[in-house]
C-alpha cells in the first residue's frame, strides 16, 4: 500500500514539472569575437595614448639645457626636437609607431654661465651630453611603460568593469609598446643626425658643413654630432645667430644652386640673403632666369652685379640670345655655352645653353632630339677636358634630358627646368642634381591650388678633392606663405664607414 502511494506521488510531481513553461529562446545576437577584440584594441590604444599624454613626460637636464622628453604615437616614427620659439628639428632616427619628442624648455643660467667662465669645459661637454641623453632615454622608456600600462588598465576597468578584462588591456598595451620598441631598435639609424631637417626660424640661420670624412676617422658619428647639435643649440640661445650644425671647415667651397627664377624680383633678395648667411663662394644659375627673353626684361638682371660673388649662368629655354649677350657684359657673370670650361672659386665648371627658345611654352618638333644632341656636345667637351688633364668638376645644363647625356664624364651635373628638386646617381656614376624654381615658378605660381615653393640648394665641396660632401635643400613657402624648411643630405660615399671614392668617375659612358 505504501509503495502504491509513493508511485502516485512520483507521477504527480513528474506531471507538475512537465506543465512548467519552458524558457523561451533568446533572439538577441551575441557579440562576435572579432568585434570584442577590436573593441579591446581601441580601448588599449586610447588608454595608452591618454597615459602617455598625462604622465609620460620626463624632465631631463642635457648639458646646460633643461629638456622634456616624451614618446608620442606616430605613423612614421623619428625624433622631433622643439627649440621654442625658434623652430623645430626633425631626424629620421627610426621607423616605428612611436616618435620621440624632445622639448628644449630653457637654458639653465648657472650651467650656461659656468661654460662662459670656463670655456675649457666645452671639451668635455660632448661626453656629458651623450650621458644625459642616454639617461633621459632610459627614463622615458621606463616612464612610458608605466604610463601605457596604467592608462590602458584604468580605461579598461572603466569600460568593462571587470578586473580580468582590465588586466588584459594593460598586458596588451605593454606588449604593443614592447613591439614598438623592438621595431625602433631594429630600424635605429644613428646617421640620421647627419641629415637633419630644420623648420621655423631655425631654417633662416646659416648651416655650415665640415669635412664629412673627419666624422669617420675621429669620432663615432652619432654621439659626436648629437653632442655638437646640443652644443650649438646652447650657442643659439645665447647668441641667436647660429644653427645646430656641423663644425665649419674654413676650406669648404660653398655653391648656391638656383634655377628657373622666371622674373620674380623677390628672388634677388632671397639669393643675397643666402649668399651672406651661408658664406657662398659662387652662384650657379641653371637657366630660365627670364620669362620671354625680351630686351625690355634685361633690367631685371641688374641686381646680379651687387651679389658680390661670381655668377655662373647657362641659357634656359625662356632665355634668349639677347639675354645671354646682356649677361656676358657683366664683370662677375660667367656665361657658359658650347661646353666651354672655366675655373671659378676653386672649381672647374663647364656648361651648355638650352638649344630651344620657347618663351610661350610651346613644344618644338624634334626638341627632345635637340636636347640630347646638346647633351652629347657637352659630354664630348668634358671628355676633351679630361684628356687635357683639366677635368671638369661640375657640368651645367638646363634640361635634365641634356644633362643625362654627360653620365660617366663628370662627377656632378646640375640642371633645372622641372620646377621641382630631385637627385639621382646615374648608371655610370655621375650624380644629377635638379633644382626647383628659385622664383616660385614666377607668374605660374598661382596656376595650381597651392602656390609653388621657392627652392634653392647649398652645395658643399671639399677644396682638395673638389668632390661634393653634402647639400642643403632650402624650401620657402610660395606666394602668401611664410613657411621655411632646410634639409641636409649626404652622398652615400660620404656616409660614415663608406670607402673613399676616386676624384672622378673611372668609367666613361659608351
C-alpha positions in Angstrom: 0.0 0.0 0.0 2.8 2.4 0.9 4.5 1.5 -2.3 1.4 2.4 -4.3 1.2 5.8 -2.6 4.8 6.6 -3.4 4.4 5.7 -7.0 1.3 8.0 -7.3 3.2 11.0 -5.7 6.1 10.5 -8.1 3.8 10.5 -11.1 2.1 13.7 -9.8 5.4 15.5 -9.3 6.6 14.5 -12.8 3.4 15.8 -14.4 3.7 19.0 -12.5 7.2 19.6 -13.8 6.1 18.8 -17.3 3.4 21.6 -17.0 6.1 24.3 -16.2 6.7 26.7 -19.1 10.0 26.1 -20.9 12.3 29.1 -21.2 11.9 31.0 -24.5 14.8 31.1 -26.9 16.7 34.4 -26.9 16.7 36.4 -30.2 19.4 38.9 -29.0 22.5 38.4 -31.2 25.6 37.5 -29.3 28.7 39.8 -29.9 31.2 38.4 -32.4 34.7 37.6 -31.2 36.4 39.8 -33.7 34.2 42.8 -32.6 35.2 42.2 -28.9 38.8 42.0 -29.9 38.6 45.2 -32.0 36.9 47.0 -29.1 39.7 45.8 -26.7 42.3 47.2 -29.1 40.6 50.5 -29.3 40.4 50.7 -25.5 44.1 49.8 -25.2 45.3 52.3 -27.8 43.1 55.2 -26.4 44.1 54.3 -22.8 47.8 54.1 -23.7 47.7 57.5 -25.5 46.0 59.1 -22.6 48.6 57.6 -20.2 51.5 59.0 -22.3 49.8 62.3 -22.5 49.2 62.7 -18.8 52.2 61.0 -17.1 54.6 60.1 -20.0 56.9 63.2 -19.8 60.3 63.1 -18.3 62.3 66.2 -17.5 66.0 65.7 -18.2 68.9 68.2 -18.0 71.0 67.9 -21.1 74.2 69.8 -20.8 73.3 73.4 -19.9 69.7 73.0 -21.0 66.5 71.7 -19.3 64.5 69.5 -21.6 61.3 67.4 -21.6 61.3 64.0 -23.3 58.2 62.0 -24.2 57.0 59.3 -26.6 54.1 60.1 -28.9 52.0 57.9 -31.2 53.2 58.4 -34.8 52.7 56.7 -38.2 56.3 57.3 -39.3 58.4 57.4 -36.1 61.5 59.6 -36.0 62.7 62.2 -33.5 61.5 65.8 -33.2 63.4 68.4 -31.3 61.4 71.6 -30.5 63.5 74.7 -29.8 60.8 77.1 -28.9 60.3 79.8 -30.1 63.0 79.3 -32.8 61.5 76.3 -34.6 62.0 72.6 -34.8 64.5 70.0 -36.0 63.4 66.5 -37.2 65.5 63.4 -37.6 64.6 60.1 -39.3 66.1 58.2 -36.4 63.8 55.1 -36.6 60.6 53.7 -38.2 58.0 52.7 -35.5 54.5 53.7 -34.4 56.1 56.0 -31.7 58.0 59.3 -32.0 60.5 60.7 -29.5 59.7 64.4 -28.8 62.4 66.5 -27.1 61.3 70.0 -26.0 64.1 72.4 -25.1 62.4 74.2 -22.2 65.0 76.7 -21.1 68.7 77.3 -20.8 69.9 77.0 -17.2 71.6 80.3 -16.3 74.0 78.8 -13.8 75.3 76.0 -16.0 75.5 78.3 -19.0 77.5 80.9 -17.1 79.9 78.2 -15.9 80.6 77.4 -19.6 81.2 81.0 -20.3 83.5 81.5 -17.4 85.4 78.2 -18.1 85.5 77.6 -21.8 87.8 74.6 -21.3 84.7 72.7 -20.1 83.4 72.7 -23.6 85.8 69.9 -24.5 84.0 67.6 -22.1 80.5 68.8 -22.9 80.0 66.3 -25.7 80.6 63.3 -23.4 78.3 64.9 -20.8 75.5 65.4 -23.3 75.7 61.8 -24.5 75.4 60.5 -21.0 72.5 62.9 -20.3 70.7 61.7 -23.5 71.2 58.1 -22.6 69.9 58.6 -19.1 66.9 60.5 -20.4 66.1 57.9 -23.0 66.1 55.2 -20.3 63.9 57.3 -18.1 61.5 57.9 -21.0 61.3 54.1 -21.7 60.5 53.2 -18.0 58.1 56.1 -17.6 56.3 55.2 -20.8 55.8 51.6 -19.8 54.2 52.7 -16.6 52.1 55.3 -18.3 50.9 53.0 -21.1 50.0 50.1 -18.8 48.3 52.3 -16.2 46.3 54.2 -18.8 45.1 51.1 -20.7 44.3 49.3 -17.4 42.4 52.2 -16.0 40.3 52.8 -19.1 39.7 49.0 -19.5 38.3 48.9 -15.9 36.1 51.9 -16.6 34.7 50.4 -19.8 34.4 46.7 -18.9 34.1 46.9 -15.1 35.9 43.6 -14.9 39.3 43.3 -13.3 40.3 40.4 -15.6 39.5 42.4 -18.8 41.2 45.5 -17.4 44.4 43.4 -16.7 44.2 42.0 -20.3 44.1 45.6 -21.6 47.1 46.5 -19.6 49.0 43.4 -20.7 48.2 44.0 -24.4 49.3 47.7 -24.1 52.6 46.5 -22.6 53.1 44.0 -25.5 52.3 46.7 -28.1 54.8 49.1 -26.5 57.5 46.3 -26.4 56.9 45.5 -30.1 57.2 49.2 -30.9 60.4 49.4 -29.0 61.8 46.4 -30.8 60.8 47.9 -34.2 62.5 51.2 -33.2 65.6 49.3 -32.1 65.7 47.2 -35.3 65.4 50.3 -37.6 67.5 52.7 -35.5 69.5 54.9 -37.8 72.3 56.8 -35.9 73.4 58.5 -39.2 70.0 60.4 -39.2 71.6 63.1 -37.2 73.9 63.9 -40.2 70.8 64.8 -42.3 68.5 66.9 -40.1 65.5 68.8 -41.4 65.0 72.3 -39.9 61.8 74.4 -39.8 60.7 77.7 -38.4 63.2 80.4 -37.6 66.0 77.8 -37.4 65.9 77.4 -41.2 66.8 81.0 -41.7 70.1 80.8 -39.9 73.3 79.7 -41.6 74.1 76.0 -41.7 77.7 75.1 -42.3 79.2 71.7 -43.1 82.7 70.5 -42.3 84.7 67.6 -43.7 82.5 64.6 -43.6 85.5 62.2 -43.6 86.7 63.5 -40.2 83.4 62.2 -38.7 84.5 58.7 -39.6 88.2 58.9 -38.7 87.9 60.8 -35.4 84.7 60.0 -33.5 81.6 57.9 -33.5 79.3 59.8 -35.9 76.1 59.7 -33.9 77.5 60.6 -30.5 79.7 63.3 -31.8 77.1 65.0 -34.0 74.4 64.7 -31.4 76.6 66.4 -28.8 77.6 69.1 -31.3 73.9 69.6 -32.1 73.1 70.3 -28.5 76.2 72.5 -28.0 75.2 74.7 -30.9 71.6 74.9 -29.7 73.2 76.3 -26.5 75.0 78.9 -28.5 71.8 79.6 -30.4 70.1 80.6 -27.2 73.0 82.7 -26.2 73.8 84.4 -29.4 70.7 83.8 -31.6 72.9 83.7 -34.7 74.0 80.0 -35.1 72.2 76.8 -36.1 72.6 73.3 -34.8 75.1 72.3 -37.4 78.5 70.7 -38.0 81.8 72.4 -37.3 82.6 74.5 -40.4 85.6 73.7 -42.4 87.2 77.0 -43.5 88.3 75.4 -46.7 84.9 74.1 -47.8 83.7 75.6 -51.1 80.0 76.6 -50.9 78.0 76.8 -54.1 74.5 78.2 -54.3 72.4 76.5 -57.0 69.4 78.4 -58.3 67.2 77.9 -61.3 64.0 79.0 -63.1 63.7 82.4 -61.4 61.2 83.5 -64.1 61.3 87.2 -63.5 60.4 87.0 -59.8 62.1 90.1 -58.2 61.8 88.7 -54.7 64.4 86.0 -55.8 67.3 88.5 -55.7 66.7 89.4 -52.1 66.5 85.7 -51.1 69.7 84.9 -53.1 71.5 87.9 -51.5 70.4 86.7 -48.0 71.6 83.1 -48.7 75.0 84.4 -50.0 75.5 86.3 -46.8 74.2 83.6 -44.4 76.0 80.7 -45.9 79.2 82.5 -46.9 78.6 81.4 -50.5 81.7 81.3 -52.8 79.9 81.1 -56.2 76.3 81.0 -57.5 75.3 78.6 -60.3 72.1 79.5 -62.3 70.9 76.7 -64.5 68.7 78.9 -66.6 65.2 80.3 -67.2 66.1 83.5 -65.4 63.8 85.3 -67.7 60.2 84.6 -68.9 60.2 85.9 -72.5 63.8 86.9 -73.1 63.0 90.3 -74.5 65.4 93.3 -74.3 62.8 95.1 -72.1 63.3 92.5 -69.4 67.1 93.0 -69.3 66.9 95.5 -66.4 65.6 92.7 -64.2 69.1 91.2 -64.3 71.0 94.2 -62.9 70.9 93.1 -59.2 73.3 90.3 -60.2 76.1 92.8 -60.2 75.6 93.6 -56.5 75.6 90.0 -55.2 79.3 90.2 -54.5 80.3 86.7 -55.7 80.8 85.1 -59.2 77.6 84.2 -61.0 77.8 81.2 -63.4 74.9 81.0 -65.9 73.6 78.8 -68.7 70.8 79.7 -71.0 67.3 78.1 -70.5 64.5 77.8 -72.9 63.0 81.1 -71.7 66.3 82.9 -72.1 67.1 84.5 -75.5 70.4 85.3 -77.2 69.7 88.9 -76.2 69.6 87.9 -72.6 72.9 86.0 -72.9 74.7 88.9 -74.5 73.5 91.3 -71.8 74.8 89.0 -69.1 78.1 88.5 -70.8 78.9 92.2 -70.3 78.6 91.9 -66.5 82.0 91.6 -64.8 81.0 89.0 -62.2 79.0 86.8 -64.6 80.5 83.7 -66.3 78.2 82.6 -69.2 79.0 79.0 -70.2 77.9 77.7 -73.6 79.0 75.1 -76.1 80.9 73.1 -73.4 83.2 75.9 -72.5 85.0 75.3 -69.2 86.2 77.8 -66.6 87.8 77.5 -63.2 85.8 79.7 -60.7 86.2 79.8 -56.9 88.4 76.7 -56.9 86.0 74.5 -59.0 86.1 73.8 -62.7 82.7 74.3 -64.4 81.5 73.6 -67.9 78.1 74.2 -69.4 75.9 74.5 -72.5 72.8 76.6 -73.2 69.5 75.2 -74.0 69.2 74.6 -77.8 65.5 75.6 -77.7 63.9 79.0 -77.2 60.2 78.6 -76.3 59.1 81.6 -74.2 55.4 80.8 -75.0 55.9 77.2 -73.6 55.3 75.7 -77.0 56.5 72.3 -78.0 59.1 72.4 -80.8 59.1 69.4 -83.1 62.3 67.5 -82.6 63.0 69.3 -79.3 63.9 66.1 -77.5 66.5 65.2 -80.1 67.9 68.7 -80.0 68.3 68.4 -76.2 70.1 65.1 -76.5 72.4 66.4 -79.1 73.3 69.4 -76.9 74.0 67.0 -74.0 76.2 64.9 -76.3 78.2 68.0 -77.3 78.7 68.8 -73.6 79.8 65.3 -72.9 82.3 65.4 -75.7 83.7 68.7 -74.4 84.0 67.1 -70.9 86.0 64.2 -72.3 88.3 66.6 -74.1 88.9 68.5 -70.9 89.8 65.3 -69.1 92.2 64.3 -71.9 93.9 67.6 -71.5 94.5 67.0 -67.8 92.0 69.7 -66.7 88.9 67.6 -65.7 85.7 69.4 -65.0 84.2 69.2 -61.5 80.6 70.4 -62.2 78.7 70.4 -65.5 75.6 72.5 -66.1 72.7 72.2 -68.5 69.1 73.5 -68.2 67.2 70.4 -69.4 67.6 67.2 -67.4 67.5 65.2 -70.6 70.5 67.0 -71.9 72.3 66.7 -68.5 71.8 62.9 -68.6 74.0 62.6 -71.7 77.0 63.6 -69.5 76.8 60.4 -67.4 80.3 59.0 -66.8 82.2 62.1 -67.9 81.9 64.3 -64.8 81.2 63.7 -61.1 78.2 66.1 -60.8 75.9 67.7 -63.3 73.3 70.4 -62.4 70.0 71.1 -64.2 66.6 72.8 -63.7 63.5 73.2 -65.9 61.2 70.8 -64.0 60.3 73.3 -61.2 60.9 70.7 -58.5 64.1 69.4 -57.0 65.5 65.9 -57.4 68.7 63.9 -57.1 69.9 60.6 -58.6 73.1 58.8 -59.3 73.1 57.7 -63.0 74.3 54.4 -64.4 77.9 55.4 -64.9 78.4 57.2 -61.6 77.5 60.8 -62.4 75.2 62.5 -59.9 72.4 64.5 -61.4 71.1 67.3 -59.2 67.9 69.0 -60.4 67.0 72.3 -58.8 63.4 73.5 -58.2 62.2 77.0 -59.1 64.0 79.7 -57.1 61.3 82.1 -58.4 58.4 80.0 -57.2 57.6 79.4 -60.9 57.2 83.1 -61.4 53.8 84.2 -62.7 52.9 80.5 -62.9 52.9 80.3 -59.1 49.1 80.8 -58.9 48.2 78.3 -61.6 47.7 75.5 -59.2 45.7 75.0 -56.0 48.7 75.8 -53.8 51.4 78.3 -54.7 54.7 76.8 -55.9 57.5 77.0 -53.3 60.8 78.8 -53.7 63.6 76.4 -53.8 67.4 76.6 -53.8 70.3 74.5 -52.6 73.7 75.0 -50.9 76.3 72.5 -52.3 79.4 71.8 -50.2 82.7 70.8 -51.9 86.0 69.7 -50.4 88.6 72.1 -51.7 91.3 69.4 -52.1 89.3 66.6 -53.8 86.7 69.0 -55.3 84.1 66.4 -54.6 80.6 67.0 -53.3 80.4 66.5 -49.5 76.8 67.4 -48.7 74.0 69.6 -49.8 71.2 71.6 -48.0 67.8 71.8 -49.7 66.1 75.1 -48.9 62.4 75.4 -49.4 60.4 78.6 -48.7 56.6 78.9 -48.8 55.3 80.4 -52.1 53.1 83.4 -52.6 51.4 84.4 -49.4 53.0 81.8 -47.3 55.7 82.1 -44.6 56.9 78.6 -44.1 60.6 77.7 -44.3 62.4 74.3 -44.3 66.1 73.3 -44.6 67.0 69.6 -45.0 70.5 68.2 -45.2 71.7 65.3 -47.4 75.0 63.4 -47.7 76.1 61.4 -50.7 76.4 57.7 -49.9 80.2 57.8 -50.4 80.4 60.4 -47.6 78.4 58.4 -45.1 80.3 57.2 -42.1 82.0 54.0 -42.9 82.0 54.4 -46.7 85.1 53.6 -48.6 86.8 56.6 -50.3 85.9 57.2 -53.9 88.1 58.4 -56.7 88.0 62.1 -57.7 86.1 61.5 -60.9 84.2 58.6 -62.5 86.6 56.0 -63.7 84.2 54.7 -66.4 83.0 56.7 -69.3 79.6 56.2 -70.9 79.7 54.4 -74.2 
